[in-house]
Amino acid sequence: MDISLSAVVMEGPDKKPLMDADRFLEMAADLGYHGVCMRASIAGTHTERGERLEVKRHMDRLGLRATMVTANFDVPLNNAQGPLALREIGPHLDVADDFGCKLVRVCILSWSDLKWVQRAADEALERGITLTHMAHGQSMFETVDGSIEYVRRVNRRNFALTYETTNWVWCRQDIGPKTIRRVAPYLCYVYLKNTRMWDGGGKRTLRWHPGWVRYDDAQFGEPGAIDFGEILAALSEVRYDGVVAVHQSPLEGESIEHCAGAAYDHLTSVGTFAPKA
């Protein structure tokens, strides 16, 4: 497995950047990450192609690769405009091509999106690109059963699932070895983020499945939160050999650098990753 750093670590709630892109890339490389999850906060459909290619050249110099592309701001915001990318997937595929990446994240909010997912996947297949949707609240991928059903209904070999920890925890879904074995046939990417859900949590979020839930953010390795050693062992058991991406945002008062470094240190202490070339 390779380990990647999502640009979400340096984004605000609106998904806009809080750190210079070059500084973010250099930080990821210095910490030892194999690549970065490319998001619109660095470059996307809104970015001139020449600028995107310059970012790619900088990544090449640093020995980083783009492990996934999320090419606009609406997709990660999971808003009503998110699924519109499916109706014009070409510009998103262009961004992926510019970064030499074969995986593009999309947003799906209803069964009515199904035909557009299929059409977008067919177009992506012509370029050898896979489309993926992450386990995400208030989407068709809010539950494990719903995620598997939707991937099956899309019925395209280049449409697959991104496993993500906290959204399924907040939706009261099992995220352990049993679930990893269930989703293994549909799995193309892994997002890891920590949380501790309990009735006295200082934050709350609304989900379609359980309604309002309360939780606290947590650092990687924090007692009483997610056991990432168990998750990485289960991924190895099902012979997952793709990318594991840190999808963590800094806790209150924590710096971006500390968040990215602490996550890397913990995951590499409980899991085995490929040496960085």
C-alpha positions in Angstrom: 0.0 0.0 0.0 1.0 3.6 -0.6 0.2 6.5 1.8 -1.1 9.8 0.5 -2.1 13.1 2.0 -5.4 14.7 1.1 -5.4 18.5 0.5 -8.4 18.6 2.8 -5.8 19.0 5.6 -5.1 22.6 4.4 -8.7 23.6 3.6 -11.3 25.7 5.4 -15.0 24.7 5.7 -15.6 26.1 2.2 -12.9 23.8 0.8 -10.7 26.8 -0.1 -7.0 26.7 0.7 -5.4 27.9 3.9 -1.9 27.2 2.8 0.1 27.9 -0.4 0.0 25.0 -2.7 3.8 24.7 -3.2 4.2 24.7 0.6 1.6 22.0 1.0 3.3 19.8 -1.6 6.7 20.3 -0.1 5.4 19.4 3.3 3.9 16.2 2.0 7.1 15.2 0.3 9.2 16.1 3.4 7.0 14.0 5.7 7.4 10.9 3.4 4.0 10.7 1.7 4.0 8.9 -1.7 1.5 11.3 -3.1 -1.4 13.7 -2.6 -5.1 13.7 -3.1 -5.4 16.5 -5.7 -8.3 18.8 -4.9 -9.7 22.0 -6.3 -8.0 23.9 -3.5 -4.7 23.2 -5.4 -6.0 22.9 -9.0 -9.1 21.9 -10.8 -11.5 22.6 -13.6 -11.3 26.3 -12.7 -7.5 26.4 -13.2 -5.8 27.2 -16.4 -4.2 24.1 -18.0 -0.7 25.7 -18.0 -1.0 26.3 -14.2 -2.1 22.7 -13.7 0.9 21.4 -15.7 3.3 23.6 -13.6 1.9 22.0 -10.4 2.4 18.6 -12.0 6.0 19.4 -12.8 6.6 20.6 -9.2 5.1 17.3 -7.9 7.4 15.4 -10.2 10.4 17.2 -8.8 9.3 16.3 -5.3 8.6 12.7 -6.1 4.9 13.0 -5.5 2.0 11.6 -7.5 -1.6 12.5 -7.7 -3.5 9.6 -6.1 -7.0 10.9 -6.8 -8.5 14.0 -8.4 -11.5 16.0 -7.0 -11.7 18.6 -9.6 -14.2 21.2 -8.3 -15.5 22.5 -5.0 -19.1 21.2 -5.2 -18.1 17.5 -5.2 -16.5 17.5 -1.7 -19.1 20.0 -0.4 -21.7 17.2 -1.3 -24.1 19.9 -2.3 -27.0 20.1 -4.9 -24.5 21.1 -7.6 -22.2 18.2 -6.9 -23.9 15.7 -9.2 -23.8 18.1 -12.2 -20.2 17.2 -12.9 -21.6 13.8 -14.0 -23.4 15.5 -16.9 -20.2 17.1 -18.2 -17.4 14.8 -16.9 -14.9 15.7 -19.7 -13.3 18.7 -17.9 -12.8 16.6 -14.8 -11.1 13.9 -16.8 -8.9 16.6 -18.4 -7.7 17.5 -14.9 -7.0 13.9 -14.1 -5.1 13.5 -17.4 -3.0 16.6 -16.7 -1.9 15.0 -13.3 -1.4 11.6 -14.7 -4.1 10.3 -12.4 -6.5 7.4 -13.2 -9.1 8.1 -10.4 -11.7 10.9 -10.2 -14.1 11.5 -7.3 -17.7 12.2 -8.1 -20.9 13.2 -6.1 -24.1 11.2 -6.2 -27.2 12.2 -4.3 -30.1 10.2 -5.7 -31.1 7.2 -7.8 -31.9 9.7 -10.6 -28.2 10.3 -10.9 -27.7 6.6 -12.0 -27.9 7.1 -15.7 -25.5 10.1 -15.6 -23.0 8.0 -13.6 -23.2 5.3 -16.2 -22.7 7.7 -19.0 -19.8 9.5 -17.2 -18.2 6.1 -16.4 -18.4 5.1 -20.1 -16.7 8.3 -21.1 -14.1 7.9 -18.5 -13.4 4.3 -19.6 -12.3 5.6 -23.0 -9.4 7.3 -21.1 -8.7 4.5 -18.8 -10.0 6.4 -15.8 -12.1 5.1 -12.9 -14.8 7.1 -11.1 -15.3 6.7 -7.4 -17.7 7.8 -4.7 -16.6 7.9 -1.1 -18.6 6.7 1.9 -20.3 10.0 2.7 -23.2 11.1 4.8 -26.3 12.6 3.1 -25.5 10.7 -0.1 -26.4 7.4 -1.7 -23.2 6.0 0.0 -24.3 6.8 3.6 -24.6 3.1 4.5 -22.6 0.0 3.7 -25.6 -1.8 2.2 -26.5 1.3 0.2 -23.0 1.7 -1.1 -22.7 -1.8 -2.3 -26.2 -1.7 -3.9 -25.4 1.5 -5.8 -22.0 0.3 -7.1 -23.8 -2.9 -8.3 -26.5 -1.0 -10.0 -24.0 1.3 -11.9 -22.6 -1.9 -13.2 -19.5 -0.4 -14.7 -16.0 -2.0 -14.2 -14.5 1.5 -13.8 -16.9 2.7 -11.1 -15.8 1.8 -7.5 -16.1 2.7 -3.9 -13.8 4.8 -1.6 -13.9 3.5 2.0 -14.0 6.3 4.5 -14.0 5.9 8.3 -15.8 8.8 10.0 -18.8 9.2 7.7 -19.8 5.6 8.3 -19.1 5.9 12.0 -21.4 8.9 12.2 -24.1 6.9 10.3 -23.7 4.1 12.9 -22.1 1.7 10.4 -19.6 -1.0 11.1 -16.2 0.0 9.7 -14.2 -3.0 10.9 -12.8 -6.2 9.3 -16.3 -7.6 8.5 -17.2 -4.5 6.5 -13.8 -4.3 4.8 -14.3 -7.9 3.6 -17.8 -7.1 2.3 -16.7 -4.0 0.3 -13.3 -5.4 -0.9 -14.7 -6.4 -4.3 -15.8 -2.8 -4.9 -12.9 -1.0 -3.3 -10.5 1.3 -5.2 -9.4 3.8 -2.5 -9.2 4.4 1.2 -9.7 7.6 3.2 -8.7 7.6 6.9 -9.9 10.2 9.4 -10.5 9.9 13.1 -13.5 10.6 15.3 -15.0 9.6 18.6 -18.8 9.5 18.5 -20.7 9.7 21.8 -23.8 11.3 23.2 -21.8 14.0 25.0 -19.8 15.0 21.9 -19.1 18.7 21.4 -20.0 18.6 17.7 -23.0 17.4 15.9 -23.9 16.4 12.3 -27.1 15.5 10.5 -27.3 12.2 8.6 -30.2 10.7 6.6 -29.8 7.3 8.3 -29.6 8.0 12.0 -30.5 11.7 12.1 -28.5 14.0 14.4 -25.4 12.5 16.0 -22.8 14.0 18.4 -19.1 13.4 18.1 -15.6 14.9 18.9 -12.7 15.1 16.5 -9.8 12.9 17.5 -6.1 12.6 16.7 -4.8 9.4 15.1 -4.0 6.9 17.9 -6.2 8.6 20.5 -7.7 6.0 22.9 -11.4 5.4 22.5 -11.4 6.5 18.9 -10.9 4.5 15.6 -8.4 1.6 15.7 -6.4 2.2 12.5 -4.1 -0.8 13.2 -7.1 -3.1 12.9 -8.3 -1.4 9.7 -4.9 -1.6 8.0 -4.6 -5.2 9.0 -8.0 -6.0 7.5 -7.0 -4.2 4.3 -3.9 -6.3 4.1 -6.0 -9.4 4.8 -8.2 -8.7 1.7 -5.0 -8.0 -0.3 -5.8 -4.4 -0.9 -2.7 -2.9 -2.6 -4.0 0.6 -3.4 -3.7 4.0 -1.7 -4.5 4.9 1.9 -5.0 8.6 2.1 -5.0 10.7 5.3 -8.2 12.7 5.1 -7.9 14.4 8.4 -8.4 18.1 9.2 -6.5 19.8 12.0 -8.1 19.7 15.4 -8.9 23.1 17.1 -5.6 24.8 17.8 -3.6 22.3 15.8 -1.3 23.3 12.9 -1.6 21.8 9.4 1.9 20.6 9.7 1.3 18.8 13.0 -1.9 17.2 11.8 -0.2 15.8 8.6 2.9 14.7 10.5 1.1 13.0 13.4 -1.2 11.1 11.1 1.7 9.9 9.0 3.7 8.9 12.1 0.8 6.9 13.6 -0.3 5.1 10.4 3.3 4.1 9.5 3.7 2.8 13.1 0.7 0.5 12.9 0.7 -0.5 9.2 3.2 -1.5 6.5 3.6 0.7 3.5 5.7 0.5 0.4 9.1 2.2 0.5 9.1 5.6 -1.1 11.1 5.6 -4.4 
